[in-house]
Amino acid sequence: MFADVHNKSYYSIFHQVFEKLLHPKKTYFGDKNNTEILSFLHMDVSQVSSITDRYMVMSASYVFRIISSLVGLYVISWKLALVVLAMVPIKFFLVKSMSKHREKAMEKMIESSRDFSRWFGDNLNGVDEIKLWNLFQSREKIFAQKQRELLGLEKKGTMIDG
């Protein structure tokens, strides 16, 4: 059921993006290749549609567990329930702070991924020049550098997630 909701939202968002993509000025496509545009769109749509994926379901079930735990704790000891409730604002501000860090890390990762996609598309379009000028080693070095940067940002994002 939730997979259907996620798929419908993904389709709806991607469909809206496709409709918008048919109407920009011709200059928009001049400095971007098809692979780069598709990569940007896929990443952005995936991020937006992630609201409806399994994490949303887990969050809803987590809220119900918290409520039932507080009721049970109140039955056992109302004083302990007050202590737990006093900790909620602390946790809220910690989570908010971590979310900001995660958001910044995600923005860096998206920008790095876009940069890599742009570079990769340019290389695919310029294979003849790479062969002609024997630029294999320099391209491999740049590839390794860009991948290290991207994987490092993904690792940082994973570490923030916990």
N, C-alpha and C positions, 0 to 999 in steps of 0.2 A: 504494500500500500504506500509506504513512504518512498519507496523507489519510484513508483509511478508519479507521485507528487514532485519529486526531485526531477525526474525526466521531463515532465510537463513544464516545469518552471525553466529548465535548461533550454528546452525547445523554444519556449515563448521568448526568452531573452535573446537567444541566438537569432530567432526570426526577426525580432525588432532591430537587431544590429544589422542583419542582412538588408532589411528595407532601407535603413539609414545609409548603408554603404552604397546603395545604388544611386544616391543623389548628391554626393559631394562634388566639388569642383574637380576638373581633370588634373589640376596641379597636385592634388592630394596623392594621386597614384604615381606621379612623376619621380618622386624621390624615395618611394618604397616599392619593394618587389612583392609579388603575391605571397611568397612563403612568409615574409616578415609580417605582412598584414594579417594573414591567417593565424600566425603564432600569437600576435598581439590580441586578436579577437578571442581566440580560444582561451588564453590565459585570463583575460578580463571576464569573460562570460563564466568561466569555471569559478573564479573568485566570487562573483555576485551570486551565482546559483548555489554556492556552498551553504547558503543560509538554510536551504531545504534538505540538506543531506542528513545522514545519520547522526551527526553531532547535535542537530536541533532536537531530534527525538531523545537523545541521551540527556540533553539539557532539561527537557520537560520532565523526564523520569527522575532526574536529580532533584528538581524542585519538589516533586511529590515525596521523595525520600526525606528531604530536609524537614518538610512539614510534619510528616509522620514521626520522625525522630524527635522533633521538638515536643510534640504532644506526648510521646512516650516518656521523654525526659521530664516533662512537667509533672506527669503522674508519679514518677519515682521521686523527684526532688525539685521543687519550684526554685530553690536557691541556685542549684546547679544550672537550671534552665536559664536563669537570669545572667549567670556568668557566661554561658554560651552565647546568649543574645548580645551581651556586651562586646563579644569578640567579632560579631558580624561587621561592624563598621571598619574595624582594622583589616579584616579579610577583604572587604569591598575595596578599600583604597590600595591594598597590595595588588589585587587583581587588576584594578584600573591602571595602575602603574605598569604592570607587566604587559597589559594589552597595548599600551602606548609603545613600549619597547618592541613588541611583536609587530605592531603596525609599521613602525619605522623599518624594521628588518625586512618585512614583506615588501615594502616599497623599494628598498634597495635591491632585493632579489628580483622583483619584476623588472626594474630598470636594467639590471645586469643581464637578465634573460632576453630582454628586448635588444640590448646591445649585441649580445651573442647571435641572436637570430638575424639581425641586420648584417653583421659581419659574415655569418655563415651564408646567407643569401647572396651577398656580394661575391663571395668566393665561388659559389656554384655558378653564378653568371659569368665569372671571369676565369673559368678553368683553362680556357685556351691561352690566356695571358700568363697564367701560373706555369703552364707547361712550357710556353715559349721562352720565358725568362728564368726558368728553373727556380721558382720561388718556393719549392716544397718545404725546405727546412725552415724558412722564416715563417711560413704559414703554420707549420706544425708547432713552432714555438709560441706563436700568438694563440693558436688553438689551446694549447696546454695552459697558458696563462689565463685565458678567459674561462676555461673550464674549472681551474683551481679557484678562481674568484667566485664563480657561480656556486660551486660545491661548498666553498667556505661559507657563503651567505646562507645556503640551505642548512648547513650544519648549525650555524648560529641561530637560525629560526627554529630549528628542531630543539636546540638546547633551551631556548626561551619557552617553548611549548611545554617542556618538561618531559 
